[in-house]
């Protein structure tokens, strides 16, 4: 792995998160699984396990956590808040990001709902300000609504002026939609998920647009929700649903190429994201304390240049956009 990511002592090197002034590690812990969402991930996570995982992150070299109002309808934030309160608050140098969501009950995506989301996040996390808040999943409304007077963006900017939020980002699905938001100049950070992996390069235009606009990119789900971590035989699913057989076969060939070079498929999948200089940090969902050390070990695996060429040649020429 590049010395820009791991130094000679094996420690993660922090890097600027775009123009925010925040310094983050190239690995970010995604806290969606900590919200106990078995309908999404296929497994549950107890409160005890979630708190233990948060504590393991806070005791590790990783300084960046990502959660959302919608993860378990507030359960992820609540559990993180319990861990933080036991420590006397958010430790210095740790960056905690969350997301402003529509109502998960009614679908309300109004400016008023954005304020409710922010205020609930502050309460559940037990903090007096939020370092980074993403407008979450705007594909569930219209661009015109988000940008309207009194709409979601204006209210989030008002929360920023009030000191409740430090920085604004946008996190969504469709790449074309995200590019449109990036180009408004209103956001400092953008999250893409499941669209920049060994198997799916759909977010390439977004990375280019964000780089041109000076917007930091966070790349989530480098394992495609699991297939590139567990292997296509053990877990033939991509983006939280059964994968197309063509995609499974591509993953199988990539796994064989990695085996020939003595490299775990998961290491290649993780480092595919981490090695891209346009990506400030890679978000990996974690639900157990041991996952942190396992991820750091994967990030430290030495991968020969020849393998990257083989993996690029095996990537599907076209890939349908994940429907999420």
N, C-alpha and C positions, 0 to 999 in steps of 0.2 A: 504494500500500500504506500501511497505517496507520503513523503515527509511533511507535506502540507496538511495531512490529516492526522498522522501519528508520528510523534517525534522519536528521537533515538532512545528515549526512556520508555517508549511504549505508551505514552500518554496522548490523549486526544488534544488537538490544538484548536482553540477557539478561533472563530472568524467573524467578521462583521456581518450582521444581518441587514444587508442593503444599507439604506440611509437612516435606519432607526437609531443607530448608536449602540444597539445591543450587541453583545458578543455571545455567540452560541457555538456549541460543539457540533461537529458534522453528523452526529447521531442525535435524534430527538425521539423521546419515548412517547408513542401514541397511546393515549389512555382510554380509548373507546372500550377495549375489553374490560377495563376496570369498572365500567358501568353495569356489568352483569347483563349482557345482551346475547343470550343463547340463540335467539331467533336469527341473529346476524352471523355469529361466529361458530355456532354449533356446540358451545360449551358455556357453562356458567362460571362466575368468579365470586367467591364469598367476600364479605367485607374484610375479614381478617387477612385473606390472601391479597386483596387489593391494597390494603394499608401497608402490608409487608413489602409489596412491590414498589410502592411509592418511596418507602424508607430506603429500600435498596438503591433506587435511582439517586436519591439525595445523598447517599453515602458513596456514590460511584463517581468516576470522572465525567459522566454525562451531566450537563447543566440545563437541559432543555426538555420541557414537558408540554404536550399538546392535548387539550381536552375540548369539550363543547357542552353547551346547554342541553343538547339533544342526546348525549350519550347516556342511555339509561334514563332519559328524562330527568337529568340532574344528578343521577346516582354517582357518576364518575366524579363530578365536581365535589359532591358531598364527601366522598371518601378521601379525595385528595385533601379537602379542607380539614378532615379529622387528623390526617397525618401532619399537616402543617401546624395546626393548633398545638399538637403535642410537642412540637419543636419550638414553639414560641413564634411562629410565623414563617414566611418564606425566607430561606437562607440567602445570605448575600451572594450575588453572582449567579443565582438560579433564575432562569427565564421560564415563566409559566404563561402559555398562550391558551385562550379559549375562543369560543365562537358564539356569535349572536344568531339565534335561530328563530324560525317561524314557530308558532304554537304547534306542538306535536299532536294536540287534540283537535284543533279547529282548522289548522292550515293558515291562520292569520299571519300575514307577512307585512304588517304595517309598521310605520315608524314607532307607534306606541308599543307594539310588541317587541321591537328591538330594545327599547328602554327597559321593558319588563325583563327581557332576557339578560341584559347587562346587570340590572339590579339584583336579580336572583343569583347570577354568577358571583357577584361580589359577596353576597351573603353566604352562599354555600362554600366558597373557597376561603372565606374568612379574611379577605384582604380589603384594603381601602382604595386600591386602584388596580386596574388590569393593565399589564404591560403591553399586551397585544391581543386585539379582538378581531376576528375574521367575520365578515359578512358570510354566512354559511348557506350553501346550497341555493343560490339565487335562481337556479333553474326551476324552482318551485314558484316563482313569480315572474314578472316581466322587468326588463331593463328600465322601461319607462316608469314603473312603480318605484323601483329602487332609487332612481334619480329624481323623482318628483319632489316638489316643495312639501316639506313635512314628512317625506318618505323615509325609508330605512337609512339611506346614506346620510341625509341631513341630520337625523336624530343621533346617529352614531358620531357624527362630527360635533354635534352639540355636547354629547357626553365627553368627547375629547376635550372640548373647551372648558368643561366643568372639572376636568382633572380626574374623571372616573376611568378614562382610557388614555394610554400613552400613544399607541400606534394602531393604525387600521390596516387590515389585510382582507383578502377575499379568498374563499375556499369553495370550490364547486367542482362540477363534473365536466360538462362539454367544453372542449378546448376553445372553440370559436367564441363561446360566451365569455370565457375567462379572459381571452385576449381583449374583448371589448371593454371589460372592466379595467384591465391593466392600463389600457390606453387613455382612460379618463384622467389619469394622474392623481386620483383620489386615494390610492392604496399604495402602501410601502412594501407589502409582501403578498405573494400569491401561493396558494397550495394547490397542487394537482395530485390526483391519486389514481393508481392502477393504469395510468396512461403513459408512464415512462419507465418501462421495465425491459428486461431481456426479450420479452415476448411481445411488447406493445410499445411503439415509439410515437403514438399519436400526439403526445404533448410537445414534440419537437418544435412546432411553430410557436407554441406558448413560451417555451424557454427562450427562443430567439427574440420574441416580442418583449418579454420581461427584461431581458438583458439590455435591449436597446433603450428601454424606458427607465432603467435604473431601479427596477423592482426586484426584490429578493425572491428567489424561488425555494419553496419547500416541497420536496417530492415524497409523497406518502405511498405506502404499500408497494415497496420494491419487490416483494415476493408475490405480488398479484393475489394477495389474501391467503397465500399458503403454498400454492403448487411449487413455487420456485424455492421454497424452504424445505418442505417435506419430501418433494419429489413427485413427479406425475403419477407414479404407480400407487403411492400411498395416499395422495390427495389430488385427484384429477379435477380440481375446481379452480376457477379464475374469477376474481372480482365477486366473490361470495356466491357463486352459482356454478352449476356443472359446466365444465369447459368444453368447447367445441373439440371434437376428435382431432382435427387438424392441429389445434393449439397444443393438445396433449402430446401429439407425435413430435411437434417441434421441441417441446420441453424435454421429451425423452432423448432426442438427439443431442440437445444441449447438455443434458446430464451425462451422456456417454462421452462427449467431448471433454467435459470437466474431469471425468474419471480418468481419462487417458493422461491428463496432465497432473493428476493427483490433487485436484482442487475440489472442494465441496461446491455443489451447485449453489447452495445458499450464499457462500462467500462471493461467487461471481455475481449473483443477483444483487447483493448488497453493494458491492463495490462498483457495479455498473452505474449506480446512482451517485455514490460518493466520489467517484473519480471525475465527474463532470464539473468543471469549474463554475458553471452557471448555477449550480445547485448549492445553496447555502447550508442546508441540512436535510437529512433523509429521515423521514418519520417512520418508525417501526412500531407497530402495535405490540405491546407486551402485557402479559398477565401473570407472570411468575418472577420472583426475585432472580432466579438463576438465568433468566433470559438476558439480563444486562451483560454479564460476563461472557455468555455465549456469543452475543452480538459483537462485543469488543474483540473476541478471538477471531471471528469471521472477518472483521475489518482489518485484522493484522495479517491475514493469509497473503503470501506472496503469489501473485498471479502473472504468469509469463505473457508477454505481448502477443505471442502466437495464438494463445487461447482467445484473446479478444477478437482477433480476426476471424477465427472459426465461428465464434458465437454470433458475430455480426452477419456472417454469411448464412447462418441457420435461421435468423429472425424472419418471421413472415413478412412478405412484401407488403401486404395489406392486412389490416386488422379492424374489425368492426368496433366502433366506439362502445365501451362498456355501458350498459343501461343502468347507471346508478349515479 
